[in-house]
Amino acid sequence: MADVSPEPIATFCGECDCGCPQLFLDPGAPEDKRVRITDDFGQQVQMSAEQFADLVAQAKAGALDRLTVAAV
């Protein structure tokens, strides 16, 4: 079976050439590793679509809001 390239979904920042964090969907990966988030240092986190859906639901519910407060 041919390798399937992960589909880029979103780039976070994108205003520089630093290798911004990105979100990918890889339909060819095992089910528990189909969603991939990479950072600007070459590290990555892989999770299932269900785990990612839970992360999104928690973010929408405000669980991550304290992390987005702009630095003064």
Summary of the structure (lengths in Angstrom):
residues: 72
radius of gyration: 14.0
end to end distance: 51.6
largest distance: 51.6
contacts: 141
relative contact order: 0.14
helix: 26%
strand: 24%
